Amino acid sequence: MKDSEWLTNLLAKHNNLTGEAKSIIRNALDQKGVEYIEVDGRTKTLNSATEKIKRKGYSSPEKQLTDLTGIRIVTFFEFQIDQISQTIKEYFEVDEYNSLDRTDMLGDDRVGYRSVHFVCTLGEGRDHLPEYRGLCGLKFEVQVRTVLQHAWAELQHDRAYKFSGELPGHLKRELNLYAGMLEIVDGAFSKIALEVDQYKNNIDLREDSNLQTEDINSISVERYISDKISKLVSIDYDEIGPQPIKELKYFGCHKISDLDHIFNEEFFRIIAKHVKEDNFTGILRTAMMLYDIDRYFQIFGGSWHGADLETYAALKDKWGEEKMKKYFDESSVDSFDYIGADESDEITEIIDLHKSVIDKAKSQV
């Protein structure tokens, strides 16, 4: 067999391995609920593999080449690297001797490129499955890094940014200073993310009576609405953004106890009658409008431009059709239940067109 023929055949197997490894990792992380930004992979080209064999002077390249398949996992925060690393060790056979943590290599007194590298195989346990036959003994590398580590690595290794090679001393010191700042920010983001999770868990575990003095924020309001509304309305658990929280504060709600004024008996009576499903933002705005629609549109009129049929029916129940039309017209809010004459004509034309297409299709059957 020619020198390059064995490598060409090996790369063909690695091309299959790259796809299978990516799929296994994505499915494993999704199943465990571990967040990540991307799982990407590549198979070395013949030229690249040949160049590395020559550059490294490999005497047994079929054994020494461990990165013909390379998988990169980019995640948000440092603590997620540990979660992903545990998953890699659980799902693959890891060559601990050749795997490394570049943070440990740098030591405590240096900054620079950081990520965790694993050398793995699929493991003999998968060899009986047709899709993995012939692949289980092949080694591949997995890199795990945060998005900031990834950005630094790309800048450091891409010659287009002129950060590679040996720089003059003063520029090298400056670059290391910024690398240290990036590392501090990476750790700080990870710390804050963990504290947010801890705060959310604390809120979820509190008794209702202990929640009353809590400040209004996305997490505390989500807990309040879930407790009050979830049995009455099917909630689309979207994240509560900054805007509805700002609206609540402008409306005079600063503590969770203040929400009891707008989520009152009348609110629950009207909602039970008209609203079957909504999201957090919709429920909050409906509550404020049912409590004092004049005040709401005086402050926030024009900040949003759509209301569904159920919301419009609930508001019309409380304030009447004339008032609702007035506010919706002035604020350019559209509703499926209340539309202008021009829009009504357009919808009628669309419906008529659909009917004609359906009738023509039926006549041809």
C-alpha positions as CSV (number, residue, x, y, z in Angstrom):
1,M,0.0,0.0,0.0
2,K,1.4,3.4,-0.9
3,D,2.4,5.8,1.9
4,S,-0.6,8.1,1.3
5,E,-3.1,5.4,0.6
6,W,-3.4,4.2,4.2
7,L,-3.8,7.8,5.4
8,T,-6.5,8.5,2.7
9,N,-8.5,5.4,3.9
10,L,-8.0,6.4,7.5
11,L,-9.3,9.9,6.8
12,A,-12.4,8.5,5.2
13,K,-13.2,6.6,8.4
14,H,-12.5,9.8,10.4
15,N,-14.9,11.7,8.3
16,N,-17.6,9.4,9.5
17,L,-16.3,9.5,13.0
18,T,-16.5,13.3,13.1
19,G,-20.3,13.3,12.4
20,E,-21.0,10.5,14.8
21,A,-19.0,12.0,17.6
22,K,-20.7,15.4,17.2
23,S,-24.1,13.7,17.3
24,I,-23.4,11.7,20.4
25,I,-22.1,14.8,22.2
26,R,-25.0,17.0,21.3
27,N,-27.6,14.4,22.3
28,A,-25.8,13.7,25.6
29,L,-25.6,17.4,26.5
30,D,-29.2,18.0,25.5
31,Q,-30.4,15.0,27.5
32,K,-28.5,16.2,30.6
33,G,-29.7,19.8,30.2
34,V,-26.2,21.2,29.9
35,E,-26.1,24.5,28.1
36,Y,-23.7,25.1,25.3
37,I,-23.3,27.5,22.3
38,E,-22.0,25.1,19.7
39,V,-20.6,21.6,19.1
40,D,-18.5,21.7,15.9
41,G,-16.1,19.3,14.3
42,R,-13.7,18.9,11.5
43,T,-11.6,16.1,9.9
44,K,-8.1,17.0,8.9
45,T,-7.3,17.2,5.1
46,L,-4.7,14.9,3.6
47,N,-2.3,17.8,3.1
48,S,-2.7,18.9,6.7
49,A,-2.2,15.4,8.1
50,T,0.8,14.8,5.9
51,E,2.4,18.1,7.0
52,K,1.9,17.3,10.7
53,I,3.5,13.9,10.3
54,K,6.6,15.5,8.7
55,R,6.7,18.4,11.2
56,K,6.4,16.2,14.2
57,G,8.6,13.5,12.8
58,Y,6.2,10.8,13.7
59,S,7.6,7.3,13.4
60,S,4.2,5.6,13.9
61,P,1.7,8.1,12.7
62,E,-1.2,5.7,12.7
63,K,-0.8,5.6,16.5
64,Q,0.5,9.1,17.2
65,L,-2.1,11.0,15.2
66,T,-4.9,11.7,17.7
67,D,-6.5,14.8,16.1
68,L,-7.5,13.6,12.6
69,T,-11.0,14.1,14.1
70,G,-11.3,17.3,16.2
71,I,-14.5,18.3,18.1
72,R,-14.9,21.7,19.6
73,I,-17.5,22.5,22.3
74,V,-18.0,26.2,23.1
75,T,-20.1,27.1,26.2
76,F,-21.1,30.2,28.0
77,F,-19.4,29.9,31.4
78,E,-16.5,28.3,33.1
79,F,-18.5,26.1,35.5
80,Q,-20.2,24.5,32.4
81,I,-16.8,23.2,31.3
82,D,-16.8,20.9,34.3
83,Q,-20.3,19.7,33.5
84,I,-19.3,19.0,29.9
85,S,-16.1,17.4,30.9
86,Q,-18.0,14.9,33.1
87,T,-20.3,14.1,30.2
88,I,-17.3,13.4,27.9
89,K,-15.8,11.1,30.5
90,E,-19.2,9.3,30.9
91,Y,-19.9,8.8,27.2
92,F,-16.4,8.0,25.8
93,E,-13.2,6.2,26.7
94,V,-10.8,9.0,27.6
95,D,-7.0,8.6,27.2
96,E,-6.1,10.4,30.4
97,Y,-2.4,10.4,29.7
98,N,-2.7,12.4,26.5
99,S,-5.6,14.6,27.6
100,L,-4.8,17.9,29.3
101,D,-6.1,21.0,30.9
102,R,-4.2,24.0,29.6
103,T,-5.1,26.1,32.7
104,D,-3.0,23.7,34.7
105,M,-0.1,23.9,32.2
106,L,-0.1,27.7,32.4
107,G,0.2,27.6,36.2
108,D,-0.9,30.2,38.7
109,D,1.3,33.0,37.6
110,R,0.6,33.1,33.8
111,V,-2.2,34.0,31.5
112,G,-3.0,32.8,28.0
113,Y,-4.8,30.3,25.9
114,R,-7.0,28.1,28.2
115,S,-9.2,25.2,27.4
116,V,-9.7,21.5,28.3
117,H,-8.5,18.9,25.7
118,F,-9.6,15.3,25.7
119,V,-8.2,12.4,23.6
120,C,-11.0,9.9,23.3
121,T,-12.3,6.8,21.5
122,L,-16.0,5.8,21.1
123,G,-15.2,2.8,23.2
124,E,-15.6,-0.9,22.6
125,G,-19.1,-0.9,24.0
126,R,-20.4,0.6,20.7
127,D,-18.6,-1.7,18.3
128,H,-21.6,-4.0,17.9
129,L,-23.7,-1.2,16.5
130,P,-23.6,-1.0,12.7
131,E,-23.2,2.8,12.5
132,Y,-20.0,2.6,14.7
133,R,-18.4,-0.5,13.1
134,G,-14.8,0.2,12.3
135,L,-14.8,3.5,14.2
136,C,-14.5,2.6,17.8
137,G,-10.7,2.2,18.0
138,L,-10.0,5.5,16.3
139,K,-8.8,8.3,18.5
140,F,-10.2,11.8,18.3
141,E,-9.7,15.1,20.2
142,V,-12.4,17.1,22.0
143,Q,-11.7,20.8,23.0
144,V,-14.0,22.4,25.6
145,R,-13.8,26.1,26.2
146,T,-15.9,29.2,27.1
147,V,-16.9,31.7,24.4
148,L,-14.3,34.2,25.8
149,Q,-11.6,31.5,25.8
150,H,-12.6,30.7,22.2
151,A,-12.4,34.4,21.2
152,W,-8.9,34.7,22.7
153,A,-7.8,31.5,21.0
154,E,-9.0,32.7,17.6
155,L,-7.3,36.1,18.1
156,Q,-4.1,34.5,19.3
157,H,-3.8,31.9,16.6
158,D,-5.1,33.9,13.6
159,R,-2.2,35.6,11.9
160,A,-4.6,38.1,10.4
161,Y,-4.7,39.7,13.8
162,K,-0.9,39.7,14.2
163,F,-1.1,38.3,17.7
164,S,0.9,35.1,17.0
165,G,4.6,34.6,17.0
166,E,7.1,36.4,19.2
167,L,6.1,40.0,19.8
168,P,8.3,42.9,21.1
169,G,8.5,42.9,24.9
170,H,6.3,46.0,25.5
171,L,3.6,44.6,23.2
172,K,3.8,41.2,24.7
173,R,3.3,42.7,28.2
174,E,0.3,44.7,27.0
175,L,-1.2,41.6,25.3
176,N,-0.8,39.6,28.5
177,L,-2.4,42.3,30.5
178,Y,-5.5,42.2,28.3
179,A,-5.5,38.4,28.4
180,G,-5.5,38.6,32.2
181,M,-8.5,41.0,32.1
182,L,-10.3,38.6,29.8
183,E,-9.7,35.8,32.2
184,I,-11.0,37.9,35.1
185,V,-14.2,38.8,33.1
186,D,-14.7,35.1,32.2
187,G,-14.5,34.1,35.8
188,A,-16.8,36.9,36.9
189,F,-19.5,36.0,34.4
190,S,-19.4,32.4,35.6
191,K,-19.7,33.6,39.2
192,I,-22.6,35.8,38.4
193,A,-24.4,33.1,36.5
194,L,-24.1,30.7,39.4
195,E,-25.4,33.4,41.8
196,V,-28.4,34.0,39.5
197,D,-29.2,30.3,39.7
198,Q,-28.8,30.3,43.4
199,Y,-31.1,33.3,43.8
200,K,-33.7,31.6,41.6
201,N,-33.5,28.4,43.6
202,N,-33.9,30.5,46.8
203,I,-37.0,32.2,45.4
204,D,-38.5,28.9,44.3
205,L,-38.1,27.4,47.8
206,R,-39.6,30.4,49.7
207,E,-43.1,30.3,51.2
208,D,-45.5,32.8,49.6
209,S,-45.6,34.9,52.8
210,N,-41.8,35.3,52.7
211,L,-41.9,36.5,49.1
212,Q,-44.0,39.6,49.8
213,T,-41.1,41.9,50.7
214,E,-39.0,40.8,47.7
215,D,-38.1,43.4,45.2
216,I,-39.7,43.3,41.7
217,N,-37.5,41.6,39.2
218,S,-37.9,39.0,36.4
219,I,-37.3,36.0,38.7
220,S,-39.5,37.1,41.6
221,V,-42.3,38.1,39.3
222,E,-42.2,34.9,37.4
223,R,-42.5,32.9,40.6
224,Y,-45.5,35.2,41.7
225,I,-47.3,34.7,38.4
226,S,-46.7,31.0,38.3
227,D,-48.2,30.6,41.7
228,K,-51.2,32.8,41.0
229,I,-52.1,32.1,37.4
230,S,-50.8,28.7,36.3
231,K,-53.9,26.8,37.5
232,L,-56.1,29.3,35.7
233,V,-54.3,30.0,32.5
234,S,-51.9,28.0,30.4
235,I,-48.7,29.9,30.6
236,D,-46.1,30.1,27.9
237,Y,-43.0,30.1,30.1
238,D,-41.1,32.8,28.2
239,E,-38.5,34.8,30.0
240,I,-39.7,38.1,31.4
241,G,-37.6,40.8,29.8
242,P,-36.6,44.2,31.3
243,Q,-39.5,46.2,29.6
244,P,-42.5,44.7,31.5
245,I,-40.5,45.0,34.8
246,K,-39.9,48.7,34.0
247,E,-43.7,49.1,33.3
248,L,-44.6,47.6,36.6
249,K,-42.2,49.9,38.5
250,Y,-43.6,53.0,36.6
251,F,-47.0,51.7,37.5
252,G,-46.1,51.8,41.2
253,C,-45.2,48.2,41.8
254,H,-41.8,47.9,43.5
255,K,-42.3,44.9,45.9
256,I,-44.0,41.6,45.3
257,S,-46.8,42.6,47.7
258,D,-47.7,45.5,45.4
259,L,-48.8,43.1,42.7
260,D,-51.7,42.0,44.9
261,H,-53.3,45.3,44.1
262,I,-53.5,44.6,40.4
263,F,-53.9,40.9,40.6
264,N,-57.2,41.3,42.5
265,E,-60.5,39.4,42.6
266,E,-61.9,41.3,39.5
267,F,-58.8,40.4,37.5
268,F,-59.2,36.7,38.3
269,R,-62.9,36.8,37.5
270,I,-62.4,38.4,34.1
271,I,-59.3,36.3,33.2
272,A,-61.2,33.1,34.1
273,K,-63.9,34.1,31.8
274,H,-61.9,35.1,28.7
275,V,-58.2,34.0,28.8
276,K,-57.2,30.4,28.3
277,E,-53.5,30.9,27.5
278,D,-50.9,33.7,27.6
279,N,-47.3,34.5,28.3
280,F,-45.8,36.3,31.3
281,T,-45.5,39.6,29.6
282,G,-49.1,39.5,28.3
283,I,-50.5,38.6,31.7
284,L,-48.6,41.5,33.4
285,R,-49.8,44.0,30.8
286,T,-53.4,42.7,31.0
287,A,-53.4,43.0,34.8
288,M,-52.2,46.6,34.6
289,M,-54.7,47.6,32.0
290,L,-57.6,45.9,33.9
291,Y,-56.6,47.8,37.0
292,D,-56.3,51.3,35.5
293,I,-56.3,51.5,31.7
294,D,-56.3,55.3,31.6
295,R,-53.0,55.3,33.6
296,Y,-51.5,52.5,31.6
297,F,-52.0,54.1,28.2
298,Q,-51.1,57.5,29.5
299,I,-47.7,56.1,30.5
300,F,-47.1,53.3,28.0
301,G,-49.4,54.0,25.0
302,G,-47.6,53.1,21.8
303,S,-44.9,50.9,23.4
304,W,-46.4,47.7,21.8
305,H,-48.8,47.2,18.9
306,G,-50.6,43.9,19.1
307,A,-53.3,42.2,21.3
308,D,-54.8,38.8,20.8
309,L,-58.5,38.0,20.8
310,E,-58.6,36.8,24.4
311,T,-56.8,39.9,25.8
312,Y,-59.1,42.2,23.8
313,A,-62.2,40.4,25.1
314,A,-61.0,40.7,28.7
315,L,-60.3,44.4,28.4
316,K,-63.6,45.0,26.5
317,D,-65.5,43.2,29.3
318,K,-64.1,45.7,31.9
319,W,-63.9,49.0,29.9
320,G,-66.4,48.6,27.0
321,E,-65.8,48.5,23.2
322,E,-65.8,52.3,22.7
323,K,-63.0,52.9,25.2
324,M,-60.9,50.1,23.9
325,K,-61.3,51.2,20.3
326,K,-60.2,54.7,21.3
327,Y,-57.0,53.6,23.1
328,F,-56.2,51.0,20.5
329,D,-56.6,53.6,17.7
330,E,-54.6,56.3,19.5
331,S,-51.7,53.8,20.3
332,S,-51.8,51.9,16.9
333,V,-52.5,48.6,18.7
334,D,-54.0,45.9,16.4
335,S,-56.3,43.2,17.7
336,F,-57.8,40.1,15.9
337,D,-61.1,41.2,17.3
338,Y,-60.9,44.9,16.4
339,I,-59.4,45.9,13.0
340,G,-59.9,48.9,10.7
341,A,-62.0,48.8,7.6
342,D,-59.1,48.7,5.2
343,E,-57.6,45.7,7.0
344,S,-61.0,44.0,7.1
345,D,-61.2,44.3,3.3
346,E,-57.7,42.9,2.8
347,I,-58.6,39.9,5.1
348,T,-61.8,39.3,3.1
349,E,-59.9,39.3,-0.1
350,I,-57.4,36.7,1.2
351,I,-60.2,34.5,2.5
352,D,-62.0,34.7,-0.9
353,L,-58.8,33.9,-2.7
354,H,-58.1,30.8,-0.5
355,K,-61.7,29.6,-1.1
356,S,-61.4,29.9,-4.9
357,V,-58.1,27.9,-4.8
358,I,-59.7,25.2,-2.7
359,D,-62.8,25.1,-5.0
360,K,-60.7,24.8,-8.1
361,A,-58.6,22.0,-6.6
362,K,-61.8,20.1,-5.7
363,S,-63.2,20.5,-9.2
364,Q,-60.1,18.9,-10.6
365,V,-60.2,15.8,-8.4
